[in-house]
Amino acid sequence: MSSDGKINLDVLSRQVSYSGEGISVKTLEADIHQERTVQDNKVGELKTLRERNVEIQTAMADELKKLRKFSDYLNGTATKDGFWAGFKEILSYIPGLRSLSLSQRSIEELLKQQYQVSARRVKEAAEYADVLKKSELDLYKELDRINEKIVEMAKNEQVALDYVLELRQLQEELKQAELAAESGSVEVRDIQAQQDKVYAKLAEHSTNVQLYGSAEERYASLKENTRKLLETIRNLAQDIQQYTTAASIKLDMASAQIQAIGRAADASVVMLEMKRSLDVMTESMNVTTQFVSDTQIFFRTNLDTLIQELDTFDDTTTKVLDENLARSREIEEQRIQAAIAKAMSKGGDAPAPAPAQ
Amino acid sequence: MSLVALHTQELGPADAGRYLDMLARSLRAARLNNSFPDRRRVDGTIAALQRAFDHKIYDQLYLDARTGLPNMASFTRVVTDQQMAEGALSRLDDRQELERRRQEAAVFERMADKHDYLTWLKSQELAPVDLHRVLLRRHDPGSGTASFRIELTKLDGSGLYMHLTIELTQVASVWRKRVVDLDQDGESAAASQAFHTLIYRCAALDAETLFIRLHGIEGVTVERVQRGVIGPVLFRLPGEDGQLHTTLEVEGVLGHAWQTWLAGPGAHARGPELLATFASDSAAGDIREEKSNDPLSPLLSAVIEERERARYRQMRERYPFRVFKDRKFVATRGLHGLVKAIGDAAGTRNIVYDLR
């Protein structure tokens, strides 16, 4: 109330200024929805990244385990079940090798290919660390934006509250003035008209109090979720970073070992092949020598019999031949006599044939 | 400076840049022919490593301490980066967006650098860790005779980078196992697994031994075996941090000469010094004179033990070929004396290109 006892109605005509673009249930819902969408996208991104990361980390751990086995061999720390058992175990890690015979592929070449696969895996994983780092920064910016919104909402709520209090004060003053004025007078009608205006303003700005208050709480809750998401992404990025850095160092340090063990394995295979070849040769020589020796013993033991058998065979053949020859001669003689007889009978004066012997 | 792992030494980014620059210049100065690993590809790998350091992708360069060349880890890094470039770029933000946010946080600067590096890298030709090719030279289906050139580029387990060329003729028959298979149209060829493995395993052998080994295969006539080897590379590099970086584990005659030089003239050297060696080794029927002009690798006939000599002679008589070995050097002025000393000791006269 003013010093002259009149009610100050300026408060009704004063423009209340809220910061931002004004608020309504619709705009608040739209804003919150927008913030949620950002969050949902990040959660979706994180989910994909996590799944891909699990995939890569598992594959990478697997590849590195293989490389670890190789380097353990070089250090001589993995020979519990004997070199050969361990060596075969190593070879079983190499794709496609299990089905091949030992000497068909160069172990050095296969190990180098395996090294490249592992190097690619580590790089794929390391690349995600950067993507997550960027995501983390985006979320920091989002957090700043939400914080600004919270402060803005809190300020606006305060403005609305202050205005509501002023209106309440005016409402009280008008009530007192109404009581003091003559019933049914113009003054009373005027006061009642002002009271309606105050009420309308009160209704409008009480809603604002509620909307800004609710917005502040909802943004605060979004902020909390964003902060948790950010922390999760930061932790994941750090874990990946640590792991890939360690894996990368391991790869860098293992390259010479990989080549050394590859060459050693190839040399071992060459030695085995050489041994196998010598074994085959020795076996062939043994078999041949035994054959020669056995044959020689057989001849020594059976020579007389063999010769006798050869003699017997000769006699028989001779006898057969003699018989055949005698018979042949006989037939031939008969044919000659027959021819002479025929010639004699035709010529008449020819000498008589000699009798057959 | 000391080893960081088996046969492995490292250089920090600044020293790595200087080393790679000298290495690239030495390769260009060496005028390598096609019996050596493809120089453009080696250049590509060196340039890729340089760019990786410029863009802070890597912090160290790993070298083979026996040969002074980038080791398998270094070769593999850029190769796998290239294999992943397309996918990685599709996951990175737009380049302009990364540039806009460059000042915002270190990760955006890193991603922008990576974007540039991968965009450049994906179109480069890089040196392979291993590359095996079979090329058909002639094919006569009537007689079943086919001639091939087999090429193997390999970062060998010895740390040397080599290229092996084998020219051979194969007569096919039903009962005989073929070393190279032709496809149905008779236009492209692939080595059998066993032959591929044999060559891969024997790549470190000299041309003479390899010729004899391959010539022994039934149905195969070897015409030429040629090897071109890059390395060893000896360097003395005063580091940015005041440390002196040198090739640490050089072996054999060269290693002895290197240690002597480091303790003598090398101790007074001020600037960076580098000596790169490039060996070639051929065994073929059309070589006129059997000779080794390689001070680090004499002919087998010169070093074979007396009791083996008769057997060796007999073996050589069976196969009509001759051997020629050579080695050329690229050296900074301070290391010319070392090359001369090695050549004088072995009685060889070698080409030495000056590295400025």
Chai-1 contact restraints between the chains, C-beta under 6 A:
chainA,res_idxA,chainB,res_idxB,connection_type,confidence,min_distance_angstrom,max_distance_angstrom,comment,restraint_id
A,Q104,B,Q193,contact,1.0,0.0,6.0,A-B,restraint_1
A,R105,B,T197,contact,1.0,0.0,6.0,A-B,restraint_2
A,S106,B,T197,contact,1.0,0.0,6.0,A-B,restraint_3
A,S106,B,Y200,contact,1.0,0.0,6.0,A-B,restraint_4
A,S106,B,R201,contact,1.0,0.0,6.0,A-B,restraint_5
A,E109,B,Y200,contact,1.0,0.0,6.0,A-B,restraint_6
A,K112,B,V129,contact,1.0,0.0,6.0,A-B,restraint_7
A,Q116,B,T76,contact,1.0,0.0,6.0,A-B,restraint_8
A,A119,B,T76,contact,1.0,0.0,6.0,A-B,restraint_9
A,A119,B,T80,contact,1.0,0.0,6.0,A-B,restraint_10
A,R120,B,T80,contact,1.0,0.0,6.0,A-B,restraint_11
A,K123,B,T80,contact,1.0,0.0,6.0,A-B,restraint_12
A,K123,B,M84,contact,1.0,0.0,6.0,A-B,restraint_13
A,E127,B,A88,contact,1.0,0.0,6.0,A-B,restraint_14
A,D130,B,M111,contact,1.0,0.0,6.0,A-B,restraint_15
A,K133,B,V107,contact,1.0,0.0,6.0,A-B,restraint_16
A,K134,B,V107,contact,1.0,0.0,6.0,A-B,restraint_17
A,L137,B,A105,contact,1.0,0.0,6.0,A-B,restraint_18
A,D252,B,Y62,contact,1.0,0.0,6.0,A-B,restraint_19
A,D252,B,A73,contact,1.0,0.0,6.0,A-B,restraint_20
A,M253,B,A5,contact,1.0,0.0,6.0,A-B,restraint_21
A,S255,B,N71,contact,1.0,0.0,6.0,A-B,restraint_22
A,S255,B,M72,contact,1.0,0.0,6.0,A-B,restraint_23
A,S255,B,A73,contact,1.0,0.0,6.0,A-B,restraint_24
A,A256,B,L6,contact,1.0,0.0,6.0,A-B,restraint_25
A,A256,B,H7,contact,1.0,0.0,6.0,A-B,restraint_26
A,A256,B,T8,contact,1.0,0.0,6.0,A-B,restraint_27
A,Q257,B,L6,contact,1.0,0.0,6.0,A-B,restraint_28
A,Q259,B,M72,contact,1.0,0.0,6.0,A-B,restraint_29
A,Q259,B,G157,contact,1.0,0.0,6.0,A-B,restraint_30
A,R263,B,G157,contact,1.0,0.0,6.0,A-B,restraint_31
A,D266,B,R201,contact,1.0,0.0,6.0,A-B,restraint_32
